[in-house]
């Protein structure tokens, strides 16, 4: 009887020592878009360059390039009176749109957290509204 009790008491330790307890812990790595989008692209730099930060800078500089082409084609900035009562140019509307988008993202992250796809859609709608009505 003592041997049986000793066997049942030591059996889990023997199984763990042989690695049988880790069989269920080993899982296959599943691809995650969120991880891919936010993991650092390369290490050892002062800034964590992710695909999200790269996308942001490509978006901003792309918008600036589009604005430069529009200014080259139709100079003067296309001034108009908007719903805010301001006389704005294309550059003013871009600045108001980007500034409002930053506030949308900061408010969302402060109040809700992740995911940030919803504020991205709201920011796109805000920029569209800024160019259309402001």
Secondary structure, 3 states (H helix, E strand, C coil): CHHHHHHHHHHHHHHHHCCHHHCCCCCCCCCCHHHHHHCECCCCCCCCCEHHHHHHHHHHHHHHHHHHHHHHHCCCCCCEECCCCCEECHHHHHHHHHHHHHHHHHHHHHHCCCCCHHHHHHHHHHHHHHHHHC
